[in-house]
Amino acid sequence: MIYVSDIIDKCGGKLICGDLSLPIENISKDTRTIQEGDIYIGIKGTNFDGNLFYQDAFNKGATICILDNIDESSISDKYLSKTIVKVDDTVKCLQELAAYKREINDIPVIAVTGSVGKTSTKEMIASVLSKKYKVLKSEGNNNNQIGLPLNILRLKDEDIMVLEMGMSSFGEISNLTRIAKPTIGVITNIGTSHIGDLGSRENIMKAKLEIIEGLNGPLIINNDNDMLHNNIEMIKELNKVITVGINNKSDYMAMEIDGNNFIVDGDKMESPINNMAFIYNSLISYVVGKLCDVDVEKIREGILDVQLVSGRLEYKKLENGAVIIDGTYNASLDAIKSSLEILRKEKATRRGAIIGDVLDLGEYTRDIHREIGRALLESDLDFIVTIGSNTNYTDEYLKENKYDNWKHFAKEEDSYEYIQKLLKSGDVVLIKGSHAMHLDNIVKWLVRW
């Protein structure tokens, strides 16, 4: 347990009013969802200052407010009976409190990073471990400098934590691993996500390998990923490594693959989804389960019982009989290719794809969106819809290669009626694009139709 006094000791905070002995539990940064007894932390964002909402937080039942931008003389007498702590930087305070909570809780922590598949792998690992332990896992993809500390601070009586680590620049995973001090690390792959920020896949790999800085245990990596495979000796010099793979000789290999089924280390396993990406996810989850002494049959159950996060390859059947594969949460070139592999295996009257822009690619925008066009053509689709501005390069590739059954829209809201008329009974369509493209609105429109 940590207390208000720890904010003073660990974060250099100042008690403006209230009780130093109150426990720090259930921290929220959003007054819209705050519950009775929660602790509110005011964070200044790009478009608003959360410090300004502390009165709203107290009115909704918060017991403590942690703030970094408040005029003490402006506090109304009605709130002086509450507990208010002022710190220099609320984000830094959040991180230091999480680091301290991790320090005083000596439990296993599994940290998952990678360009693609972080969230689904995290969910699968947590599902496997939950067959034996009480598990705290990252909510959704709360994996950044604010989200990960909030997840750690939710820890109560759980036996083990499974945390997702995301990044868009150097130093971010370094800080997250310093806070979380993982006992098992996972890198699912190195792709092109955030290549516009980091400049190359080599730099993406370096940023992901920062996980080793706080790691006290083995690093599990996908040995079939070209970047990780080609640099395996260098990585082994940095940390103990456990490899998984299908094609390259690895410590744990998926053998005799038949659809969803495969054998690893003599054990029969089954992936919940019939595609190679999920076999890799299953391999990693199998290894983590073994390292944490979960029975093999329970590992198998956990892999099959995984519940994927909304918008990550959810199947939704429309009233007219068409089926949507909802991959709208986010996208990258590798994720689109993996999702198209799933689509190709579906039994359908027609197969189609609705693809939105992939963002944050910088100078690689044109090349990657043309590569998306190539992947779409290789999938032998009956129809394609592209949405955004970057996908103009995808259209360019389709046109050059004589594909003519596609339609382009600048914005997702312009596409609703066309897509509604397009989809027929027996169709299976993949919908995928970067989160900021709001393709989830297309799904909402179609599901209510």
C-alpha positions in Angstrom: 0.0 0.0 0.0 1.2 3.5 -0.7 -0.1 6.7 1.0 -0.3 10.4 0.6 2.9 10.7 2.6 4.6 8.8 -0.2 3.7 11.6 -2.6 5.7 13.9 -0.3 8.6 11.5 0.1 8.9 10.2 -3.5 7.7 13.1 -5.6 8.7 16.1 -3.5 5.0 17.0 -3.1 3.5 19.6 -0.7 0.4 18.9 1.3 -1.9 21.9 0.9 -4.6 20.5 3.1 -5.8 17.1 4.3 -4.5 13.8 5.7 -1.1 12.3 5.0 -2.2 8.8 6.1 -4.8 8.3 3.4 -4.1 5.4 1.1 -3.5 5.9 -2.7 -5.8 3.6 -4.6 -7.9 3.9 -7.7 -6.3 6.9 -9.4 -8.2 8.6 -12.2 -7.3 11.3 -14.6 -10.8 11.8 -16.0 -13.5 13.5 -14.0 -16.1 12.0 -16.4 -15.5 8.5 -15.1 -14.4 9.2 -11.5 -16.0 7.1 -8.8 -16.8 7.7 -5.1 -13.5 7.4 -3.2 -11.2 7.7 -6.2 -8.1 9.8 -6.3 -8.0 12.5 -9.0 -4.7 13.5 -10.7 -4.8 16.6 -12.8 -2.8 16.3 -16.0 -2.2 19.2 -18.4 -2.7 18.1 -21.9 -2.4 19.8 -25.3 -5.9 21.0 -25.4 -7.0 21.3 -21.7 -5.6 21.5 -18.2 -6.9 18.7 -15.9 -5.9 20.8 -12.9 -8.8 23.1 -13.6 -11.3 20.2 -12.9 -10.3 19.3 -9.3 -13.5 20.9 -7.9 -15.6 18.7 -10.2 -13.6 15.7 -9.0 -14.3 16.4 -5.4 -18.0 17.0 -6.1 -18.2 13.6 -7.7 -16.7 11.9 -4.7 -12.9 12.0 -5.0 -11.1 11.9 -1.7 -7.7 13.3 -2.9 -6.6 15.5 -5.7 -3.0 15.6 -6.9 -2.3 18.8 -8.9 0.7 20.7 -10.4 -1.0 23.9 -11.4 -3.1 25.5 -8.7 -3.1 28.8 -6.8 -3.4 27.8 -3.2 -5.0 31.1 -2.3 -7.8 30.4 -4.7 -9.0 27.2 -3.0 -12.5 27.6 -1.6 -13.1 26.9 2.1 -15.5 24.0 1.2 -12.5 22.0 -0.2 -10.0 22.7 2.6 -11.5 19.6 4.5 -10.4 17.5 1.5 -6.8 16.3 0.8 -5.0 18.3 -1.9 -1.3 17.7 -2.8 0.7 19.9 -5.1 3.6 18.5 -7.0 6.0 20.0 -9.7 4.8 17.6 -12.4 1.8 15.3 -12.1 2.9 12.9 -14.9 6.3 12.5 -13.3 4.6 12.0 -9.9 2.4 9.3 -11.4 5.5 7.5 -12.8 7.4 7.7 -9.5 4.4 6.5 -7.5 4.1 3.5 -9.9 7.8 2.8 -9.7 7.6 2.8 -5.9 4.5 0.5 -5.9 6.3 -1.9 -8.2 9.4 -1.8 -5.9 7.4 -2.8 -2.8 5.5 -5.6 -4.6 7.8 -8.4 -5.5 5.7 -10.2 -8.1 6.4 -11.4 -11.6 5.9 -8.7 -14.3 5.6 -9.6 -18.0 6.2 -6.7 -20.3 5.1 -6.9 -24.0 6.3 -4.6 -26.8 6.6 -4.8 -30.5 5.4 -3.0 -33.7 2.4 -5.3 -34.2 0.5 -7.7 -32.0 1.3 -6.1 -28.6 -2.3 -6.0 -27.3 -3.4 -9.4 -28.6 -0.3 -11.0 -27.2 -0.7 -9.3 -23.9 -4.3 -10.4 -23.8 -3.4 -14.0 -24.6 -0.6 -14.1 -22.0 -2.9 -12.8 -19.4 -5.5 -15.4 -20.4 -3.0 -18.2 -20.0 -1.7 -16.9 -16.6 -5.2 -16.4 -15.3 -5.6 -20.2 -15.3 -3.3 -20.4 -12.3 -2.9 -16.8 -10.9 -4.8 -13.7 -10.2 -3.6 -11.4 -13.0 -3.5 -7.6 -13.4 -3.2 -6.7 -17.0 -3.0 -3.4 -18.9 -6.5 -2.1 -19.7 -7.0 -1.8 -23.5 -3.8 -0.5 -24.9 -3.0 1.8 -21.9 0.7 1.4 -22.7 2.3 4.9 -22.6 4.0 7.2 -20.1 0.6 7.8 -18.3 -1.3 4.6 -19.1 1.3 2.1 -17.8 1.8 3.8 -14.4 -2.0 4.0 -14.0 -2.1 0.3 -14.6 0.6 -0.5 -12.0 -1.2 1.7 -9.5 -4.3 -0.4 -9.8 -2.4 -3.4 -8.2 -4.1 -4.7 -5.1 -3.8 -8.4 -4.3 -2.9 -9.8 -7.8 -0.1 -12.4 -8.1 1.3 -11.2 -11.4 1.2 -8.3 -13.9 1.1 -8.3 -17.7 1.9 -4.9 -19.1 2.0 -3.5 -22.6 4.7 -1.0 -23.5 4.3 1.3 -26.5 6.5 4.0 -27.8 6.9 6.5 -30.6 10.4 7.8 -29.9 13.7 6.9 -28.1 13.7 6.9 -24.3 10.0 6.0 -23.8 10.4 2.3 -23.3 13.5 3.0 -21.3 11.4 4.9 -18.8 8.6 2.4 -18.8 10.9 -0.5 -18.1 12.6 1.5 -15.3 9.1 1.9 -13.7 7.8 -1.7 -14.3 11.1 -3.6 -13.7 9.8 -6.7 -15.7 10.9 -10.2 -14.9 10.0 -11.5 -18.4 10.2 -9.3 -21.6 8.6 -9.9 -25.0 9.2 -8.3 -28.4 6.6 -9.6 -30.8 8.3 -8.1 -33.9 9.9 -5.1 -35.5 7.8 -3.5 -38.3 7.2 0.0 -39.6 4.9 1.6 -37.0 6.3 5.0 -36.0 8.9 4.8 -38.7 8.1 8.4 -39.5 9.2 9.4 -36.0 12.3 7.1 -35.7 13.5 7.1 -39.3 14.3 3.5 -39.9 13.4 -0.1 -38.8 16.9 -0.2 -37.2 16.0 2.7 -35.0 12.6 1.1 -34.2 14.5 -2.1 -33.0 16.9 0.0 -30.9 13.9 1.7 -29.2 12.2 -1.6 -28.6 15.4 -3.1 -27.1 15.3 -0.5 -24.4 13.1 -2.9 -22.6 16.3 -4.7 -21.6 17.4 -1.8 -19.5 15.0 -2.6 -16.7 14.5 -6.3 -17.4 15.5 -8.8 -14.7 14.9 -12.1 -16.6 14.6 -13.5 -20.1 13.6 -11.7 -23.3 11.3 -13.7 -25.6 11.6 -12.7 -29.3 10.1 -13.7 -32.6 13.1 -15.2 -34.4 11.3 -15.2 -37.7 11.1 -11.4 -37.8 13.9 -10.4 -40.1 15.2 -7.5 -37.9 15.3 -9.6 -34.7 16.7 -12.7 -36.5 19.5 -10.8 -38.3 20.6 -9.2 -35.0 20.1 -12.1 -32.7 23.8 -12.4 -31.7 23.9 -8.8 -30.7 20.7 -9.1 -28.7 22.1 -12.2 -26.9 25.0 -10.2 -25.8 22.6 -7.8 -24.1 20.4 -10.2 -22.3 19.3 -13.9 -22.0 17.1 -14.6 -25.0 14.4 -17.2 -25.7 13.4 -17.5 -29.3 10.2 -18.6 -30.9 9.7 -19.3 -34.5 8.2 -21.3 -37.4 10.8 -20.9 -40.1 14.1 -20.2 -38.4 15.6 -22.7 -35.9 14.4 -21.4 -32.5 14.1 -22.6 -28.9 10.4 -23.1 -29.3 9.0 -23.8 -32.8 5.5 -24.4 -34.1 5.7 -27.7 -36.0 3.1 -29.6 -38.1 0.9 -26.6 -38.6 -2.6 -27.5 -39.8 -4.9 -24.5 -39.8 -5.2 -23.4 -36.2 -3.4 -26.5 -34.8 0.3 -27.0 -34.2 2.8 -28.8 -32.0 5.4 -27.0 -29.9 7.9 -28.9 -27.7 5.8 -32.0 -28.1 2.6 -30.4 -26.9 -0.5 -30.0 -29.1 -1.7 -26.4 -29.2 -4.4 -24.5 -31.1 -4.5 -20.8 -32.0 -7.8 -19.0 -31.6 -7.5 -17.4 -35.1 -6.3 -19.1 -38.2 -3.4 -17.0 -39.2 0.4 -17.0 -38.7 0.4 -13.9 -36.5 -1.7 -15.6 -33.9 0.4 -18.7 -34.1 3.4 -16.5 -33.1 1.2 -14.9 -30.3 0.3 -18.4 -29.2 4.0 -19.5 -29.2 5.0 -16.6 -27.0 2.1 -17.2 -24.6 3.0 -20.9 -24.4 6.6 -20.0 -23.4 5.4 -17.5 -20.8 3.0 -20.0 -19.4 5.9 -22.6 -19.1 8.2 -20.1 -17.5 5.4 -19.3 -14.9 4.7 -23.0 -14.2 1.3 -23.1 -15.8 0.2 -26.7 -16.7 0.3 -27.4 -20.4 -3.4 -28.1 -20.6 -4.2 -24.9 -18.8 -1.9 -23.0 -21.3 -3.9 -24.5 -24.1 -7.2 -23.5 -22.5 -5.9 -20.0 -21.9 -4.8 -19.5 -25.5 -8.2 -20.5 -26.8 -10.1 -18.5 -24.1 -8.5 -15.2 -25.0 -10.9 -12.3 -25.4 -9.6 -9.7 -27.9 -9.9 -6.0 -27.4 -12.7 -4.2 -29.3 -11.7 -3.3 -32.9 -9.0 -5.9 -33.1 -10.3 -8.4 -35.6 -13.7 -8.7 -34.1 -16.2 -10.6 -36.3 -19.6 -8.8 -36.6 -22.5 -10.2 -38.7 -24.8 -7.6 -40.2 -28.6 -8.1 -40.5 -28.3 -8.6 -44.3 -25.9 -11.5 -43.8 -22.6 -9.8 -44.6 -19.7 -10.2 -42.1 -17.3 -7.5 -41.0 -13.9 -8.2 -39.7 -13.4 -5.1 -37.5 -9.8 -4.2 -37.3 -10.4 -0.5 -36.9 -8.5 0.0 -33.7 -5.2 0.7 -35.5 -3.1 -0.3 -38.5 0.3 -0.7 -39.9 1.6 -2.4 -43.1 2.3 -5.6 -41.2 -1.0 -5.6 -39.4 -2.9 -5.1 -42.7 -1.0 -8.0 -44.3 -1.7 -10.2 -41.4 -5.4 -9.3 -41.4 -5.6 -10.0 -45.2 -4.2 -13.4 -44.5 -7.2 -14.1 -42.2 -9.6 -12.6 -44.8 -8.2 -14.9 -47.6 -9.0 -18.0 -45.5 -12.7 -17.0 -45.0 -15.4 -18.8 -46.9 -17.4 -16.1 -48.6 -19.4 -15.3 -51.7 -17.2 -12.2 -52.1 -14.2 -10.9 -50.1 -13.5 -7.2 -49.8 -11.4 -4.7 -47.8 -12.0 -1.1 -46.6 -8.6 0.4 -45.9 -7.9 3.8 -44.3 -4.7 5.7 -44.1 -1.8 4.4 -42.0 -0.3 7.5 -40.3 3.0 8.6 -38.8 5.1 7.2 -41.7 6.9 10.4 -42.7 9.0 10.0 -45.8 7.9 6.3 -46.1 4.2 7.2 -46.6 4.1 6.7 -50.4 6.2 3.5 -50.4 4.2 1.8 -47.6 0.8 2.7 -49.1 1.9 1.4 -52.4 3.0 -1.8 -50.6 -0.5 -1.9 -49.1 -1.8 -1.8 -52.7 0.4 -4.8 -53.6 -0.9 -6.7 -50.5 -4.5 -6.0 -51.5 -3.9 -7.2 -55.1 -2.2 -10.4 -53.9 -5.3 -11.1 -51.8 -7.5 -11.5 -54.9 -10.3 -9.3 -53.5 -13.6 -8.8 -55.2 -13.8 -5.1 -54.1 -11.7 -2.5 -52.3 -12.6 0.8 -50.7 -9.9 3.2 -49.7 -10.3 6.2 -47.4 -8.1 9.2 -46.6 -5.3 11.0 -48.4 -2.4 8.6 -48.0 -4.4 5.8 -49.6 -4.2 7.8 -52.9 -0.9 6.1 -53.2 -2.6 2.7 -52.7 -5.1 3.7 -55.5 -2.1 4.7 -57.7 -0.7 1.2 -57.4 -4.1 -0.5 -58.0 -4.7 1.7 -61.1 -1.2 0.9 -62.5 -1.9 -2.8 -62.1 -5.3 -2.6 -63.9 -7.5 -3.3 -60.8 -10.7 -1.5 -61.4 -13.2 -2.5 -58.7 -12.3 0.0 -56.1 -13.7 3.3 -54.8 -12.0 6.1 -52.9 -13.3 8.5 -50.3 -11.5 11.4 -48.7 -13.3 11.0 -45.4 -15.0 8.0 -43.7 -18.3 9.8 -43.3 -18.6 10.2 -47.1 -18.4 6.4 -47.5 -21.4 5.2 -45.4 -24.1 4.9 -48.0 -21.9 3.5 -50.7 -20.6 0.8 -48.4 -24.1 0.0 -47.1 -25.3 -0.5 -50.7 -22.1 -2.4 -51.6 -22.3 -5.2 -49.0 -24.4 -8.2 -49.7 -25.3 -11.5 -47.9 -22.3 -13.8 -48.0 -19.7 -11.0 -48.2 -16.8 -10.9 -45.8 -15.1 -7.5 -45.5 -12.0 -6.4 -43.6 -12.1 -2.8 -42.2 -8.7 -1.5 -41.1 -6.9 1.8 -40.8 -5.1 4.0 -38.2 -7.2 4.9 -35.2 -7.3 8.6 -36.1 -9.1 7.7 -39.3 -12.2 6.8 -37.3 -13.2 3.8 -39.4 -14.9 2.5 -36.3 -17.7 4.9 -37.3 -18.2 2.9 -40.4 -18.7 -0.2 -38.3 -21.1 1.5 -36.0 -23.1 2.7 -39.0 -23.3 -0.7 -40.6 -24.1 -2.6 -37.3 -27.1 -0.3 -36.6 -28.3 -0.6 -40.2 
